[in-house]
Amino acid sequence: MSRTAPRALRVGERALLVELAGGEETEAFHAELLRRRAAGELPAVREIVPAARTVLLDGVADPDRLAAELTGWDVGPLPARVDGAIEIPVRYDGPDLAEVAALWGVSVEAAVRIHSAAEFRVAFCGFAPGFGYLTGLGERYEVPRRATPRTAVPAGSVALAGPYTGVYPRSSPGGWQLIGTTDAVLWDTGREPAALLTPGTRVRFTAEGDAPGAGR
C-alpha cells in the first residue's frame, strides 16, 4: 500500500503536529513512534497523542530536528497479531444488532461471529474519558451513524459507527449503532492508567451468555 509522507507542523515552542492520511497510516505511524520510544530511538518527547488523522508530539526537546527526521521514516504496516490483547466479554443484545446485520447482508448470528472474531486496536481516544475508537473490522463492515441520535446510551454499550467500534464508558447521548453490552469498567480513577483502553492497545470482544452466535 502506498503511503503519503507525513507533514510535521510546529505547535508553539515544544510541540509538533504530524498530519497523516488517516486510517491504518495514522495507526502505523503512532505504533512506530511507540516502538522507537521504547527502543530509545526517539528524541525526548513528553507525550504522544494520536487522533484520526494527526499525532501530536508534546514536550519535544528539538522540534525542528525531529520534524526533519520523521518525514523520512519508512513506516511499515501494522502487525497483524494481537498477542496480549485485552478481552472484553460482550452480551450481543444491542437494539441495533439486527439492523447492523442487515446492513452487512448477513444473519444476526453471523454478525456476532464477525465482530467477535475481529482483531481490534485502539486508534485514538476522545469524546469522553475512557472512550476509545477501535479499528479492525475493515471497510466492508462500516456502518452509518443513526439518523436520530439517542438522548441516553447506557454505560457499557458496545457500538459501531463508520469504521470504528467503541464502548460507552458512561451514560451519554449518542448516535452510534448499539450491538451489545459489557460490564467491563472503561474508566476508573483509582486505576493506573484510569482508562482501560489506551491508544495502541489490542482488543478482542468475546461473545458470552446466550448471545446469538456465542461459542460458535
Secondary structure, 3 states (H helix, E strand, C coil): CCCCCCEEEEECCCEEEEECCCCHHHHHHHHHHHHHHHCCCCCCCCEEEECCCEEEEECCCCHHHHHHHHCCCCCCCCCCCCCCCEEEEEECCCCCHHHHHHHHCCCHHHHHHHHHHCCEEEEEECCCCCCEEEECCCHHHCECCCCCCEEEECCCEEEEEECEEEECCCCEEECCEEEEECCCCCECCCCCCCECCCCCCEEEEEECCCCCCCCC
